[in-house]
Amino acid sequence: MEKENSVSPMFNQSVEKGLAILAAFGARNRRMSLAQIAEMAGISRSSAQRIVFTLECLGYLTKDPHTRRYELATKVMEIGCNYVAANALIDSANPFLSAMNSTCDETVSLTEPCGTDMVYVASFTSRKPIVAHMAIGSRMPMYCTSAGRAYLSGLPEDEVLSLLRRSELKPLTAATLTEPAKIYTQIDESRARGFSINIEEYYVGHMNVGAPVRNKDGRAIAAVHVVAPCSRWTAEEVIGKLGPMVRECAGAITNAVRAH
């Protein structure tokens, strides 16, 4: 069933459909038939056929001549690369993320908000093994991650509550908090101490600690977080050692952002 949008007469539904088709591809849908693309994008098959043909001509999709299934072409990466290249925040953050990575020898990342998720935009990976590696562009929910709660701690209360209401609060592990009141308490505590803590709420075997990066108005615009595997860190060490380090790193990035 095709989506309707009555936001403005300026709104271009063809662009919306084209982006929906590109977004439909992923780890679970690497190659799809035309019918599958239409279903995943929520549009009619006739619309999908025209837009897929256009995207193929432009080099964003490619079709296997034998299976007749489509997949993303490498040209799609240009859009993401252009975003990273044009993002002044990433340029400001990279030296501080790298320095913290060298100091703690754990994976240190920068994420930015997108809806009710946080998106990885920069990361310096640990030389030591971790349970899960998140590539640039990967998403994770705000409500149950240290990066998400750190970002939320830098927003006004009404916006925090609105984002929590819009989030699908589901248990990802046995430790995941799904009650809005308890999640808000964690956010409030993060605000008070300057960093957030996550103990195996998103991934079993991982603790995380995060802190908000703010703009000149003091509003959170991103978050720094570090992954602390339970095999190498205790909760007390994360709070006592990594917490202050992440807070300092986020503060340094904030100062760099405000200086520009």
Summary of the structure (lengths in Angstrom):
residues: 260
radius of gyration: 20.3
end to end distance: 46.4
largest distance: 59.2
contacts: 815
relative contact order: 0.11
helix: 46%
strand: 18%
